[in-house]
Amino acid sequence: MKRTAMLMGLVLAVAATGAQAEDVDGSFVSSSSTYLTGFASDAGLLTGSVMSSFTGKAGYDIFQVLVDGNSVPDLLPGYNDYYEFSAPVLAGFHTIAVFGKSYGGSFVGSYSVTTVPEPESLALALAGAGIVAGVARRRMR
C-alpha cells in the first residue's frame, strides 16, 4: 500500500513535468513597406525587437511596429530605429506588423515566447509531492 502510494505520487510528479508547453521563437528580415508575421504559442512572456539602420543614404525607415495590434515605441528615433517589446500573452495566435519604407535597405526582427507552466501541471506536481511527503511522514512514525 505504501509503495503503491509512493509510486503514484512519483508518477504524478513526473507527469506534471512532461506537461509543460514548448517555448516559441523566430526571426525575420524584410524590405517590404508592410510586413506581417504570425505565430501560435501557449501562455507566456513575449519578448522581441525590430531594428533598422541607415548607412550613408541607404537603409530602411520604420514608421510603426504593432504587436498584437498594440503600438510599440521607437527607442532610437531618427535615422536608426529600434523597437523592443515585452508583454505577457495568453495562449493563441499572435502577430507582429512592421510598416515603413525601404531606401535600399531592410529591417530585422526577432521574437520569443517563454511559456509559463499550466495550472494543471502545477496541480499535478503538488499532488505528487504531497503524496510522497505523506508516505514519508508515515514511515517516520
Backbone torsions as a table, in degrees:
resi	resn	phi	psi	omega
1	MET	NA	-46.0	-179.5
2	LYS	-66.6	-40.1	179.7
3	ARG	-65.4	-39.1	179.4
4	THR	-63.4	-43.6	179.7
5	ALA	-65.5	-41.9	179.5
6	MET	-65.3	-43.3	179.2
7	LEU	-63.2	-40.7	178.7
8	MET	-63.9	-40.9	177.7
9	GLY	-62.6	-42.9	178.7
10	LEU	-66.5	-38.0	178.3
11	VAL	-63.5	-43.0	178.4
12	LEU	-62.7	-42.5	-179.7
13	ALA	-66.5	-40.4	178.7
14	VAL	-68.5	-39.9	178.6
15	ALA	-61.8	-35.4	180.0
16	ALA	-67.5	-36.8	-180.0
17	THR	-70.7	-27.7	178.4
18	GLY	-79.6	-11.2	-175.9
19	ALA	-90.4	4.7	-179.1
20	GLN	-71.0	147.2	-179.2
21	ALA	-79.3	161.8	-179.8
22	GLU	-86.6	141.4	171.8
23	ASP	-72.5	152.2	-179.7
24	VAL	-124.1	137.5	173.5
25	ASP	-150.1	159.8	-179.4
26	GLY	-168.9	171.0	177.5
27	SER	-144.3	163.5	-178.5
28	PHE	-153.5	154.6	176.8
29	VAL	-140.0	136.9	178.6
30	SER	-158.3	159.9	173.4
31	SER	-126.0	10.7	180.0
32	SER	-77.2	159.1	-177.5
33	SER	-74.7	-25.2	175.6
34	THR	-132.6	124.6	-178.9
35	TYR	-129.9	133.9	179.7
36	LEU	-134.2	129.3	173.7
37	THR	-128.1	149.3	179.5
38	GLY	-138.7	155.7	-180.0
39	PHE	-158.5	154.8	177.3
40	ALA	-105.1	144.9	177.9
41	SER	-152.7	166.1	170.7
42	ASP	-82.7	174.3	179.0
43	ALA	-61.4	143.0	179.9
44	GLY	173.4	-158.8	179.9
45	LEU	-108.0	117.2	178.4
46	LEU	-92.2	123.0	175.8
47	THR	-129.9	155.2	177.6
48	GLY	173.4	-176.6	-179.5
49	SER	-156.3	156.9	173.4
50	VAL	-135.6	134.2	-178.1
51	MET	-147.6	154.5	175.6
52	SER	-149.8	165.3	179.4
53	SER	-151.6	164.5	175.3
54	PHE	-111.8	136.6	170.8
55	THR	-123.2	109.2	-173.7
56	GLY	72.2	-119.3	179.0
57	LYS	-109.5	7.8	-179.4
58	ALA	-110.3	147.5	177.9
59	GLY	162.4	-161.4	179.0
60	TYR	-135.4	129.9	179.1
61	ASP	-104.3	113.7	178.5
62	ILE	-86.1	126.0	177.3
63	PHE	-89.5	-40.2	-175.7
64	GLN	-159.0	144.9	173.0
65	VAL	-125.2	129.4	177.8
66	LEU	-118.7	131.0	174.7
67	VAL	-117.0	115.3	-174.5
68	ASP	52.6	37.1	177.7
69	GLY	84.4	-3.3	-179.8
70	ASN	-100.7	132.5	-178.4
71	SER	-71.3	139.3	178.9
72	VAL	-108.7	132.3	-178.7
73	PRO	-73.9	147.8	175.8
74	ASP	-80.5	119.7	-178.4
75	LEU	-84.7	-13.3	178.3
76	LEU	-132.8	70.8	-179.3
77	PRO	-63.9	149.0	-177.9
78	GLY	123.5	-143.9	-178.2
79	TYR	-70.8	-36.4	178.3
80	ASN	-98.8	138.5	-179.8
81	ASP	-119.3	138.0	177.0
82	TYR	-144.4	117.3	179.6
83	TYR	-116.6	126.6	179.4
84	GLU	-126.6	138.8	-178.7
85	PHE	-137.6	151.6	177.3
86	SER	-156.4	120.9	-178.2
87	ALA	-159.0	145.3	173.3
88	PRO	-70.5	142.6	179.9
89	VAL	-130.5	152.9	174.2
90	LEU	-87.3	166.4	176.2
91	ALA	-64.3	138.7	178.8
92	GLY	148.8	-160.1	-177.6
93	PHE	-96.9	135.1	-177.8
94	HIS	-126.6	151.2	-177.5
95	THR	-129.2	150.2	171.2
96	ILE	-129.1	122.2	179.7
97	ALA	-118.4	136.7	179.2
98	VAL	-125.1	129.4	178.8
99	PHE	-121.5	133.5	-179.6
100	GLY	-176.6	-161.6	-179.0
101	LYS	-142.6	134.9	179.5
102	SER	-91.9	133.5	171.8
103	TYR	-116.5	51.7	-178.7
104	GLY	85.6	11.6	-179.2
105	GLY	-129.5	-173.1	180.0
106	SER	-143.5	173.6	176.3
107	PHE	-119.2	161.6	177.1
108	VAL	-127.7	151.2	178.2
109	GLY	-150.8	161.4	176.4
110	SER	-150.8	158.1	178.1
111	TYR	-148.5	158.7	178.0
112	SER	-153.2	136.6	173.0
113	VAL	-115.8	115.0	175.2
114	THR	-93.7	114.2	-173.8
115	THR	-76.3	154.8	175.2
116	VAL	-106.4	150.5	179.8
117	PRO	-61.3	141.8	178.0
118	GLU	-74.1	149.7	-179.3
119	PRO	-56.8	-34.8	-179.7
120	GLU	-64.2	-40.1	-178.8
121	SER	-70.1	-35.6	176.0
122	LEU	-65.4	-40.2	179.0
123	ALA	-63.8	-41.7	177.6
124	LEU	-63.0	-43.0	-179.8
125	ALA	-64.0	-43.7	179.1
126	LEU	-66.0	-39.7	178.3
127	ALA	-63.4	-44.5	178.7
128	GLY	-62.4	-44.2	178.7
129	ALA	-65.0	-36.4	178.2
130	GLY	-64.9	-42.1	179.2
131	ILE	-65.3	-44.4	179.3
132	VAL	-62.5	-42.6	179.3
133	ALA	-65.0	-40.3	178.9
134	GLY	-63.3	-44.0	178.9
135	VAL	-65.2	-41.9	179.2
136	ALA	-63.9	-37.3	179.5
137	ARG	-67.3	-38.8	178.2
138	ARG	-64.5	-38.1	-179.8
139	ARG	-66.4	-31.7	-178.8
140	MET	-66.8	-31.2	-179.7
141	ARG	-70.8	NA	NA
